[in-house]
Amino acid sequence: MLKPGDFARLRQASRRVGSRYFSAEYRNTEDTAARLGLAVSRRVSKLAVQRNRLKRLVRESFRRNRALLAPIDILVISRSAAVTVPGSELLADLEQLWSRLPRAQR
């Protein structure tokens, strides 16, 4: 998701799921595949390097799991505790988050 309107529609009517280091808001969409939006604020970390690391990890994990997800718009919001955690633990936490989202119909 790139456009402000996409984020606004998601924030109006969405459901929430959470994990230890991330929370996600999602809503069904008419698109053919799941779309990702990220929110990693300066409140999470003042250092851009740390915020960008979290974004890279979320994007990579989403890329691996996208085919399993239903066509939904997802906004992943990072928690400040995620900054100090090793990448492998964050990826495991994201796997747990993806498992709580609606699955694709096959």
Sequence and secondary structure as in RCSB ss.txt:
>XXXX:A:sequence
MLKPGDFARLRQASRRVGSRYFSAEYRNTEDTAARLGLAVSRRVSKLAVQRNRLKRLVRESFRRNRALLAPIDIL
VISRSAAVTVPGSELLADLEQLWSRLPRAQR
>XXXX:A:secstr
  SHHHHHHHHHS EEEE SSEEEEEEE SSSS EEEEE  TTT S HHHHHHHHHHHHHHHHHHGGGB SEEEE
EEE GGGGGS HHHHHHHHHHHHHTS B   
